[in-house]
Amino acid sequence: MPREKGRKLVAQNKKARHDYHIGDTYEAGMVLTGTEVKSLRQGRASLADAFATVDDGEVWLRNAHIPEYAFGTWTNHATRRTRKLLLNRREIDKLEREVANSGRTLIPLSIYFSDGYAKVEIAVATGKKDWDKRESIRERDVARDTQRELADRQRRRRG
């Protein structure tokens, strides 16, 4: 069977952009078991409480929920196990320096398949305060309203 091409999104952390200021993003491979890959191919995963850490020069994805494979046997995986992420040494060292700064953390933004390989997109992020969240909601609403007004104005000119 030929390897699939392109990018297929499995899971996305939608609250991440609401709760954090997103900095640099990185694409990392994941060390997975067979039943985890099969479960991901069915489109089942959740990044709601997930985060990443750098321990002893290795990056680990923690608290990501990949449910058990429905047709798995006794070889099924633990749903919230810690999974190793695969990055270059330079990237790991850079992440370690950035996370050492106070208030920064590594959060996963999405899990996807890229040319058949399971990947996770992680970002260096800083937490938002409540007023930051309200301000970003306000900016989004203003942008939406201006786009709506421009579209109405264009329709009136044509009609």
C-alpha positions in Angstrom: 0.0 0.0 0.0 1.5 3.4 -1.0 2.3 5.9 1.7 -0.3 8.7 1.9 0.8 12.2 0.9 0.0 15.6 2.3 -1.2 16.7 5.7 -4.1 15.2 7.6 -5.2 16.9 10.8 -6.1 14.6 13.7 -6.5 16.9 16.7 -6.2 20.6 17.4 -5.9 22.6 20.6 -8.4 25.4 19.9 -8.2 26.9 23.4 -4.4 27.4 23.1 -4.6 30.6 21.1 -7.2 31.9 23.5 -5.3 31.1 26.7 -1.7 31.8 25.6 0.4 34.3 23.6 2.0 31.9 21.0 5.7 32.4 20.3 7.9 30.1 18.1 6.3 26.9 16.8 8.1 23.6 16.1 7.2 20.4 14.3 8.2 17.3 16.2 7.8 13.6 15.5 6.3 11.4 18.1 7.4 8.0 19.5 4.2 5.9 19.4 3.1 2.3 19.7 1.1 0.5 17.0 -2.3 0.9 18.6 -1.7 4.6 19.2 -1.1 5.1 15.5 -4.2 3.2 14.6 -6.3 5.2 17.0 -4.8 8.5 15.6 -5.6 7.3 12.1 -9.3 7.0 13.1 -9.0 10.7 14.1 -9.3 10.2 17.8 -7.1 12.4 20.1 -7.5 15.3 22.5 -4.9 18.0 23.5 -7.1 19.7 26.0 -4.9 19.4 29.1 -1.6 18.5 27.2 1.7 20.2 27.7 5.4 19.4 26.9 8.5 19.5 29.1 12.2 19.3 28.5 13.8 16.8 30.9 17.5 15.7 30.7 17.8 17.0 27.1 14.7 15.2 25.8 11.3 16.7 25.1 8.2 14.8 26.4 4.5 15.3 25.6 2.5 14.9 28.7 -1.3 14.5 29.4 -2.2 14.1 25.7 -5.2 11.8 25.4 -5.1 9.2 22.7 -8.0 6.7 23.4 -7.4 3.0 23.3 -7.7 1.3 19.9 -11.2 -0.3 19.7 -9.8 -3.5 18.1 -6.7 -3.7 20.3 -6.0 -6.7 22.5 -3.9 -6.9 25.7 -1.2 -4.9 23.8 -3.3 -1.7 23.9 -1.6 1.5 25.2 -2.3 3.6 28.2 -4.4 6.6 27.1 -2.5 9.4 28.9 1.0 8.1 28.9 4.0 10.3 28.5 5.3 10.3 24.8 8.7 11.3 23.6 9.0 14.0 21.0 11.7 13.9 18.3 13.5 17.1 17.6 17.0 18.2 16.6 19.6 18.8 19.3 19.7 22.6 18.4 15.9 22.8 18.7 15.9 21.0 22.0 18.6 23.3 23.4 16.7 26.4 22.2 13.5 25.2 23.7 15.3 24.5 27.0 16.6 28.0 27.1 13.3 29.6 26.2 11.3 27.5 28.8 13.9 28.5 31.5 12.6 32.0 31.2 9.9 32.6 33.8 6.3 32.3 32.6 6.9 30.3 29.5 5.7 26.8 28.7 5.5 24.4 25.8 2.0 23.6 24.6 0.9 21.3 21.7 -1.2 23.1 19.1 -2.1 20.2 16.8 -1.5 16.5 16.0 -1.4 15.6 12.4 0.0 13.1 9.8 2.5 14.6 7.4 3.3 12.2 4.5 2.2 9.3 6.7 4.2 10.2 9.8 2.5 11.3 13.0 3.7 14.8 14.0 2.8 17.3 16.7 3.1 21.1 16.4 4.4 22.6 19.7 4.8 26.2 20.6 6.6 28.3 23.2 3.8 30.2 24.9 3.2 32.7 27.6 -0.1 32.6 29.6 -2.7 35.4 29.0 -4.3 37.3 31.8 -8.1 37.6 31.9 -7.9 41.2 30.5 -5.7 39.9 27.6 -8.4 37.4 26.7 -11.1 40.0 26.8 -9.0 42.3 24.7 -8.3 39.7 22.0 -12.1 38.8 21.9 -12.8 42.5 21.5 -10.2 42.8 18.6 -11.7 39.8 16.9 -15.2 41.2 17.1 -14.1 44.6 15.8 -12.3 42.9 12.9 -15.4 40.8 12.1 -17.6 43.9 12.2 -15.4 45.9 9.9 -15.2 43.0 7.4 -19.0 42.8 7.5 -19.3 46.6 6.9 -16.9 46.4 3.9 -18.8 43.5 2.4 -22.1 45.4 2.8 -20.6 48.5 1.2 -19.3 46.4 -1.7 -22.8 44.8 -2.2 -24.5 48.3 -2.2 -22.1 49.6 -4.9 -22.8 46.7 -7.2 -26.5 46.6 -6.6 
